[in-house]
Amino acid sequence: MTEERTEPISLDLPVSIAATAKRCAERAGVSLDRFVSIALAEKIGAQDAAASFERRGAAGNPARAIAMLHGAPDVPPAEGDEIGS
């Protein structure tokens, strides 16, 4: 696996966030730099996913979706798919 190039950045974090991040990194067995990189990547991924869902939702056709649901068979759920199971 090839390591991606990195770019050093400087962050000014509130003391409480920095302390919590250090504890979390230690618990995860990674450096603080690695922990912050992973956390930032997760946040970017979540925002990208939300934007993608918004775009797809805006392109959707609610009437067509409802029509499709009306065409679904009226049968009980498969074993293990019941609500509360």
N, C-alpha and C positions, 0 to 999 in steps of 0.2 A: 504494500500500500504506500502510495506517495504522500508525503506530508504536504499540506497546502501551505503556501507562503503566508506569513503573518505580518500584521502591521501593528506596531506598538501604539497604544493610545493611553491617555491619562484620564482618569476618572476622579471626580470629587464626589464621594458618596457620603450620605449621613452616617455618622459613627455607628448607629444601631444597625443599619443595613450592612455595612462592612463587617461588623462583628458577626452578624447572623450568617452572612455569606461565607466567612472564614470557617465557622462551625460546620456549616453544611458541606463545604468542600472537604474538610477533615473527615467528616463522617462518611463521605462518599469515597474517600481515599484518593482524591485528585488535588492538584494544585488550585489555588484560588483563580489563577488565570484560566485554567481549563474549566473550572466550574462556571465562571462568568461567561466564557465563550459558549458553553453548552446552554446556559440559561438564556442568553441572548439569541442563540439559534432557535431555541424552542419558542420564544416570543415572536420572532420574525416568522417562523413557520405557522404559528397560530393566526397571526394577522394576515398572512398570505392566504391561508385556508378560508378565513372569514370573508375576505374580499372575493375569493373565488365563489363561495356559496352565494354571496350577494349578487354577483354577476349572473350566475346560473339561475337564481331565483327570479331576477328581473326579466330573464328571457323565457321564463316558464309561462304556461298557459293554465291557469287555475280551472277553467271550465273543462279543459281536456283531461286534467288530472282527476277531477270529480267524476267525469264520465267513465274513466278507466276504473275507478274504485267501484262505481255502480255495476260494472261488468264482472267484478270479482265474485267467485262462488260464495254462497252463504253456508259455510261449513265450519265445524268447530276447529280450533287450532290443533296442530299436530302435538303429540305428546311431548311435554317439556317446553312448549311455546305458550302455555297458558299464563295469563297475568297472575302474578303472585306465586309462581312455581319456582 
